[in-house]
């Protein structure tokens, strides 16, 4: 199973993100855009694994002392990896609590034999990969805040060329 752990977005935030993505699509000449409903904030990519019980235990440990916290949509940005540009929405807010959850999760996963996380968490919501666009500075990002109350283990599968993310386990706090 190809797995990752993420902060799910509430439905109203997913709609807002999708509307921003549609504006980006209108200003783009190419790109693979994230399907509606697949937007999330990745906390940890795990790759191929069947150790669901260990992952669930690590997630439980990560949120044991967590309390709901607030995040907010930020600006559109992009980074280049392997020559291709990925466009995203940054995320602001109570990043201290999100980073604490990530650090505890990474430690617990390491205890279960998963390799250590290679990157520090830079919270964002991916909009498109291999995207080509001109000026996007005029895209207005609504001042949208949302409460984070869970992390979710997702399985990622490719069904007829479309990525499908299926929730496997949820830890609520």
ZADO-1210 file (C-alpha; in nm, 4 decimals, padded with zeros to 6 digits):
<atoms>
<atom x="00.0000" y="00.0000" z="00.0000" code="UNK" pos="1"/>
<atom x="00.1299" y="00.3488" z="-00.0874" code="UNK" pos="2"/>
<atom x="00.0599" y="00.5567" z="00.2251" code="UNK" pos="3"/>
<atom x="00.0816" y="00.9092" z="00.3616" code="UNK" pos="4"/>
<atom x="-00.0413" y="01.0922" z="00.6718" code="UNK" pos="5"/>
<atom x="-00.2144" y="01.4260" z="00.6255" code="UNK" pos="6"/>
<atom x="-00.4336" y="01.6940" z="00.7755" code="UNK" pos="7"/>
<atom x="-00.7685" y="01.6686" z="00.5970" code="UNK" pos="8"/>
<atom x="-00.9397" y="01.9888" z="00.4858" code="UNK" pos="9"/>
<atom x="-01.3018" y="02.0652" z="00.5756" code="UNK" pos="10"/>
<atom x="-01.5388" y="02.0557" z="00.2773" code="UNK" pos="11"/>
<atom x="-01.5832" y="02.4352" z="00.2674" code="UNK" pos="12"/>
<atom x="-01.2043" y="02.4837" z="00.2654" code="UNK" pos="13"/>
<atom x="-01.1709" y="02.2226" z="-00.0103" code="UNK" pos="14"/>
<atom x="-01.4190" y="02.4249" z="-00.2199" code="UNK" pos="15"/>
<atom x="-01.2216" y="02.7451" z="-00.1562" code="UNK" pos="16"/>
<atom x="-00.8931" y="02.5767" z="-00.2493" code="UNK" pos="17"/>
<atom x="-01.0509" y="02.4350" z="-00.5644" code="UNK" pos="18"/>
<atom x="-01.1763" y="02.7806" z="-00.6697" code="UNK" pos="19"/>
<atom x="-00.8232" y="02.9222" z="-00.6258" code="UNK" pos="20"/>
<atom x="-00.6898" y="02.6279" z="-00.8244" code="UNK" pos="21"/>
<atom x="-00.9375" y="02.7000" z="-01.1046" code="UNK" pos="22"/>
<atom x="-00.8069" y="03.0571" z="-01.1277" code="UNK" pos="23"/>
<atom x="-00.4551" y="02.9167" z="-01.1488" code="UNK" pos="24"/>
<atom x="-00.5670" y="02.6737" z="-01.4205" code="UNK" pos="25"/>
<atom x="-00.7085" y="02.9640" z="-01.6248" code="UNK" pos="26"/>
<atom x="-00.3667" y="03.1340" z="-01.6133" code="UNK" pos="27"/>
<atom x="-00.1738" y="02.8154" z="-01.6962" code="UNK" pos="28"/>
<atom x="-00.0715" y="02.6625" z="-02.0258" code="UNK" pos="29"/>
<atom x="00.0147" y="02.3206" z="-01.8833" code="UNK" pos="30"/>
<atom x="00.0065" y="02.1208" z="-01.5627" code="UNK" pos="31"/>
<atom x="-00.1380" y="01.8257" z="-01.3772" code="UNK" pos="32"/>
<atom x="-00.3930" y="01.9701" z="-01.1383" code="UNK" pos="33"/>
<atom x="-00.4927" y="01.7984" z="-00.8142" code="UNK" pos="34"/>
<atom x="-00.8451" y="01.6553" z="-00.8522" code="UNK" pos="35"/>
<atom x="-01.1195" y="01.8213" z="-00.6510" code="UNK" pos="36"/>
<atom x="-01.1494" y="01.6537" z="-00.3110" code="UNK" pos="37"/>
<atom x="-00.7831" y="01.5416" z="-00.3016" code="UNK" pos="38"/>
<atom x="-00.6457" y="01.8581" z="-00.1399" code="UNK" pos="39"/>
<atom x="-00.4797" y="01.8085" z="00.1996" code="UNK" pos="40"/>
<atom x="-00.1723" y="01.9069" z="00.4027" code="UNK" pos="41"/>
<atom x="00.0813" y="01.6243" z="00.3969" code="UNK" pos="42"/>
<atom x="00.2412" y="01.5650" z="00.7353" code="UNK" pos="43"/>
<atom x="00.4456" y="01.2568" z="00.6418" code="UNK" pos="44"/>
<atom x="00.4828" y="01.0532" z="00.3238" code="UNK" pos="45"/>
<atom x="00.5427" y="00.6869" z="00.4081" code="UNK" pos="46"/>
<atom x="00.5596" y="00.5195" z="00.0685" code="UNK" pos="47"/>
<atom x="00.4981" y="00.1473" z="00.0356" code="UNK" pos="48"/>
<atom x="00.4046" y="-00.0235" z="00.3624" code="UNK" pos="49"/>
<atom x="00.1581" y="-00.2717" z="00.5088" code="UNK" pos="50"/>
<atom x="00.2427" y="-00.1920" z="00.8735" code="UNK" pos="51"/>
<atom x="-00.0984" y="-00.0377" z="00.9407" code="UNK" pos="52"/>
<atom x="-00.1111" y="-00.1248" z="01.3117" code="UNK" pos="53"/>
<atom x="00.2322" y="00.0314" z="01.3734" code="UNK" pos="54"/>
<atom x="00.1395" y="00.3452" z="01.1802" code="UNK" pos="55"/>
<atom x="-00.1907" y="00.3758" z="01.3690" code="UNK" pos="56"/>
<atom x="-00.0052" y="00.3405" z="01.7004" code="UNK" pos="57"/>
<atom x="00.2446" y="00.6098" z="01.5953" code="UNK" pos="58"/>
<atom x="-00.0407" y="00.8410" z="01.4941" code="UNK" pos="59"/>
<atom x="-00.2112" y="00.7817" z="01.8288" code="UNK" pos="60"/>
<atom x="00.1123" y="00.8705" z="02.0097" code="UNK" pos="61"/>
<atom x="00.1523" y="01.1865" z="01.7989" code="UNK" pos="62"/>
<atom x="-00.1871" y="01.3305" z="01.8937" code="UNK" pos="63"/>
<atom x="-00.2091" y="01.1999" z="02.2504" code="UNK" pos="64"/>
<atom x="-00.1706" y="01.5500" z="02.4015" code="UNK" pos="65"/>
<atom x="-00.2901" y="01.7501" z="02.1005" code="UNK" pos="66"/>
<atom x="-00.5722" y="02.0015" z="02.1117" code="UNK" pos="67"/>
<atom x="-00.7607" y="02.1419" z="01.8125" code="UNK" pos="68"/>
<atom x="-00.5779" y="02.4344" z="01.6532" code="UNK" pos="69"/>
<atom x="-00.6377" y="02.6853" z="01.3764" code="UNK" pos="70"/>
<atom x="-00.4692" y="02.7110" z="01.0378" code="UNK" pos="71"/>
<atom x="-00.5267" y="02.9651" z="00.7625" code="UNK" pos="72"/>
<atom x="-00.4802" y="02.9657" z="00.3866" code="UNK" pos="73"/>
<atom x="-00.1782" y="03.1708" z="00.2801" code="UNK" pos="74"/>
<atom x="-00.0330" y="03.2840" z="-00.0508" code="UNK" pos="75"/>
<atom x="00.0209" y="03.0962" z="-00.3753" code="UNK" pos="76"/>
<atom x="00.3779" y="02.9854" z="-00.4188" code="UNK" pos="77"/>
<atom x="00.5798" y="02.7406" z="-00.6222" code="UNK" pos="78"/>
<atom x="00.8967" y="02.5377" z="-00.6086" code="UNK" pos="79"/>
<atom x="01.0921" y="02.3555" z="-00.8741" code="UNK" pos="80"/>
<atom x="01.1878" y="01.9918" z="-00.8382" code="UNK" pos="81"/>
<atom x="01.3632" y="01.8067" z="-01.1177" code="UNK" pos="82"/>
<atom x="01.2968" y="02.0943" z="-01.3557" code="UNK" pos="83"/>
<atom x="00.9187" y="02.0897" z="-01.3050" code="UNK" pos="84"/>
<atom x="00.7283" y="02.3541" z="-01.1119" code="UNK" pos="85"/>
<atom x="00.4802" y="02.2621" z="-00.8391" code="UNK" pos="86"/>
<atom x="00.2318" y="02.5326" z="-00.7393" code="UNK" pos="87"/>
<atom x="00.0769" y="02.5354" z="-00.3934" code="UNK" pos="88"/>
<atom x="-00.1107" y="02.7359" z="-00.1328" code="UNK" pos="89"/>
<atom x="00.0942" y="02.8051" z="00.1779" code="UNK" pos="90"/>
<atom x="-00.0592" y="02.7473" z="00.5199" code="UNK" pos="91"/>
<atom x="-00.0224" y="02.9783" z="00.8209" code="UNK" pos="92"/>
<atom x="-00.1602" y="02.9784" z="01.1735" code="UNK" pos="93"/>
<atom x="-00.0711" y="02.7638" z="01.4728" code="UNK" pos="94"/>
<atom x="00.2211" y="02.5946" z="01.3021" code="UNK" pos="95"/>
<atom x="00.3864" y="02.5313" z="01.6381" code="UNK" pos="96"/>
<atom x="00.1233" y="02.2698" z="01.7263" code="UNK" pos="97"/>
<atom x="00.1339" y="02.1162" z="01.3789" code="UNK" pos="98"/>
<atom x="00.5147" y="02.0894" z="01.3979" code="UNK" pos="99"/>
<atom x="00.4915" y="01.9344" z="01.7457" code="UNK" pos="100"/>
<atom x="00.2547" y="01.6677" z="01.6112" code="UNK" pos="101"/>
<atom x="00.4893" y="01.6024" z="01.3174" code="UNK" pos="102"/>
<atom x="00.7975" y="01.5720" z="01.5394" code="UNK" pos="103"/>
<atom x="00.6196" y="01.3312" z="01.7758" code="UNK" pos="104"/>
<atom x="00.4888" y="01.1323" z="01.4780" code="UNK" pos="105"/>
<atom x="00.8363" y="01.1115" z="01.3206" code="UNK" pos="106"/>
<atom x="00.9848" y="00.9908" z="01.6494" code="UNK" pos="107"/>
<atom x="00.7148" y="00.7270" z="01.6974" code="UNK" pos="108"/>
<atom x="00.7471" y="00.6065" z="01.3371" code="UNK" pos="109"/>
<atom x="01.1241" y="00.5770" z="01.3808" code="UNK" pos="110"/>
<atom x="01.0613" y="00.3620" z="01.6887" code="UNK" pos="111"/>
<atom x="00.8533" y="00.1312" z="01.4641" code="UNK" pos="112"/>
<atom x="01.1370" y="00.1002" z="01.2139" code="UNK" pos="113"/>
<atom x="01.0407" y="00.3618" z="00.9568" code="UNK" pos="114"/>
<atom x="01.3295" y="00.5644" z="00.8212" code="UNK" pos="115"/>
<atom x="01.3665" y="00.9150" z="00.9610" code="UNK" pos="116"/>
<atom x="01.1913" y="01.2044" z="00.7926" code="UNK" pos="117"/>
<atom x="01.4215" y="01.3770" z="00.5461" code="UNK" pos="118"/>
<atom x="01.2551" y="01.7165" z="00.5391" code="UNK" pos="119"/>
<atom x="01.1253" y="01.9682" z="00.7862" code="UNK" pos="120"/>
<atom x="00.7526" y="02.0268" z="00.7483" code="UNK" pos="121"/>
<atom x="00.6661" y="02.3183" z="00.5216" code="UNK" pos="122"/>
<atom x="00.2855" y="02.3118" z="00.5395" code="UNK" pos="123"/>
<atom x="00.1207" y="02.3643" z="00.2033" code="UNK" pos="124"/>
<atom x="-00.1633" y="02.2441" z="-00.0164" code="UNK" pos="125"/>
<atom x="-00.0470" y="02.1251" z="-00.3586" code="UNK" pos="126"/>
<atom x="-00.2515" y="02.2697" z="-00.6462" code="UNK" pos="127"/>
<atom x="-00.0668" y="02.1466" z="-00.9562" code="UNK" pos="128"/>
<atom x="00.2485" y="01.9698" z="-01.0692" code="UNK" pos="129"/>
<atom x="00.4514" y="02.0303" z="-01.3862" code="UNK" pos="130"/>
<atom x="00.2614" y="02.3573" z="-01.4138" code="UNK" pos="131"/>
<atom x="00.3476" y="02.6420" z="-01.6472" code="UNK" pos="132"/>
<atom x="00.1896" y="02.9788" z="-01.5848" code="UNK" pos="133"/>
<atom x="00.2530" y="03.3473" z="-01.6165" code="UNK" pos="134"/>
<atom x="00.1766" y="03.6127" z="-01.3585" code="UNK" pos="135"/>
<atom x="-00.0385" y="03.4761" z="-01.0774" code="UNK" pos="136"/>
<atom x="00.0006" y="03.7698" z="-00.8410" code="UNK" pos="137"/>
<atom x="-00.3566" y="03.8854" z="-00.9031" code="UNK" pos="138"/>
<atom x="-00.5164" y="03.5651" z="-00.7812" code="UNK" pos="139"/>
<atom x="-00.7027" y="03.6575" z="-00.4653" code="UNK" pos="140"/>
<atom x="-00.6749" y="03.4112" z="-00.1784" code="UNK" pos="141"/>
<atom x="-00.9756" y="03.4306" z="00.0544" code="UNK" pos="142"/>
<atom x="-00.8893" y="03.4876" z="00.4209" code="UNK" pos="143"/>
<atom x="-00.9972" y="03.1379" z="00.5212" code="UNK" pos="144"/>
<atom x="-00.9281" y="02.9853" z="00.8623" code="UNK" pos="145"/>
<atom x="-01.0131" y="02.6327" z="00.9693" code="UNK" pos="146"/>
<atom x="-00.9838" y="02.4156" z="01.2763" code="UNK" pos="147"/>
<atom x="-00.7596" y="02.1086" z="01.2696" code="UNK" pos="148"/>
<atom x="-00.8990" y="01.8243" z="01.4782" code="UNK" pos="149"/>
<atom x="-00.7455" y="01.5119" z="01.3223" code="UNK" pos="150"/>
<atom x="-00.4759" y="01.3513" z="01.1142" code="UNK" pos="151"/>
<atom x="-00.5576" y="01.0817" z="00.8614" code="UNK" pos="152"/>
<atom x="-00.3646" y="00.7914" z="00.7115" code="UNK" pos="153"/>
<atom x="-00.4448" y="00.7757" z="00.3406" code="UNK" pos="154"/>
<atom x="-00.3788" y="00.5083" z="00.0828" code="UNK" pos="155"/>
<atom x="-00.2894" y="00.6505" z="-00.2568" code="UNK" pos="156"/>
<atom x="-00.3894" y="00.4502" z="-00.5644" code="UNK" pos="157"/>
<atom x="-00.3870" y="00.5284" z="-00.9338" code="UNK" pos="158"/>
<atom x="-00.7208" y="00.4435" z="-01.0892" code="UNK" pos="159"/>
<atom x="-00.7317" y="00.4947" z="-01.4670" code="UNK" pos="160"/>
<atom x="-00.4705" y="00.7707" z="-01.4502" code="UNK" pos="161"/>
<atom x="-00.6334" y="00.9548" z="-01.1592" code="UNK" pos="162"/>
<atom x="-00.4962" y="00.9542" z="-00.8063" code="UNK" pos="163"/>
<atom x="-00.7493" y="00.8402" z="-00.5469" code="UNK" pos="164"/>
<atom x="-00.6844" y="00.8981" z="-00.1766" code="UNK" pos="165"/>
<atom x="-00.8708" y="00.6590" z="00.0517" code="UNK" pos="166"/>
<atom x="-00.8784" y="00.7189" z="00.4303" code="UNK" pos="167"/>
<atom x="-00.7437" y="00.4127" z="00.6140" code="UNK" pos="168"/>
<atom x="-00.7180" y="00.5375" z="00.9712" code="UNK" pos="169"/>
<atom x="-00.8077" y="00.8608" z="01.1539" code="UNK" pos="170"/>
<atom x="-00.6799" y="00.9972" z="01.4849" code="UNK" pos="171"/>
<atom x="-00.9019" y="01.2726" z="01.6258" code="UNK" pos="172"/>
<atom x="-00.8024" y="01.5159" z="01.8998" code="UNK" pos="173"/>
</atoms>
